[in-house]
Amino acid sequence: MELRGTINAGRIVLDDGRELPEGTRITLRVIERADAKRSKAKQKLIARVRATAVKTGIPDLADRHDEFLTGAKPVRSARKRKGRR
């Protein structure tokens, strides 16, 4: 008999909702998830970005990129304003 299921909160939940009797011996074969392949591609992309990244000398560039790209006025976040009252 072959049954399929998913790990949910550390337990195997069978697709058809069936429950096996306590003490039932099973053999488990893990099927690679579809998003695992995407995850490998994502890891390769991250490695490429890291390999080509350059230090800009601007520590908050990610937070202020709109200001640098468009010349927009800087917007202070509520988190920064909260500490300056």
C-alpha positions in Angstrom: 0.0 0.0 0.0 1.3 3.5 -0.9 0.0 6.5 0.9 0.9 10.2 0.4 0.9 12.9 3.0 2.5 16.1 4.2 4.5 17.0 7.4 2.4 19.4 9.4 3.6 20.5 12.9 6.1 17.6 12.9 3.5 15.0 12.2 2.6 13.1 9.0 -0.9 14.0 7.8 -2.1 11.7 5.1 -3.7 13.2 2.0 -6.8 11.1 2.3 -7.3 11.9 6.0 -6.9 8.3 7.0 -5.2 7.6 10.4 -3.0 4.5 10.9 -3.2 2.5 14.1 -0.7 3.3 16.8 2.5 1.2 16.4 2.1 0.7 12.6 5.5 0.3 11.0 6.1 2.5 7.9 8.8 3.2 5.4 9.1 6.8 4.5 10.4 8.2 1.2 10.8 11.9 0.9 9.8 13.5 -2.3 11.6 16.8 -3.1 9.3 19.7 -2.9 8.7 21.8 -6.0 9.9 25.0 -4.3 13.2 23.2 -3.3 14.4 23.6 -7.0 13.4 27.3 -6.9 15.3 27.6 -3.6 18.5 26.3 -5.3 18.1 28.8 -8.1 17.6 31.5 -5.5 20.7 30.5 -3.7 22.7 30.7 -7.0 21.3 34.2 -7.7 22.2 35.4 -4.2 25.7 34.1 -4.7 26.0 36.0 -8.0 24.8 39.2 -6.4 27.2 38.8 -3.5 30.1 38.2 -5.9 29.4 41.3 -7.9 28.4 43.6 -5.0 30.5 46.7 -4.4 31.0 48.8 -1.3 29.5 52.2 -1.8 30.5 53.8 1.4 26.8 54.6 2.0 25.7 52.4 5.0 22.0 53.2 4.6 21.8 53.0 0.8 19.0 50.3 0.9 16.9 52.5 3.1 17.5 55.8 1.1 17.7 54.5 -2.5 14.8 56.6 -3.7 16.5 59.7 -2.4 19.7 58.9 -4.3 17.9 57.8 -7.5 15.3 60.5 -7.8 16.5 63.3 -5.6 13.4 63.0 -3.4 13.4 64.6 0.0 14.5 62.2 2.7 11.7 60.7 4.8 12.5 59.8 8.3 10.8 56.6 9.5 8.5 56.6 12.5 11.1 54.5 14.3 13.8 57.1 14.0 11.4 60.0 14.9 10.1 58.2 18.0 13.6 58.3 19.7 14.1 62.1 18.9 11.2 63.6 20.8 
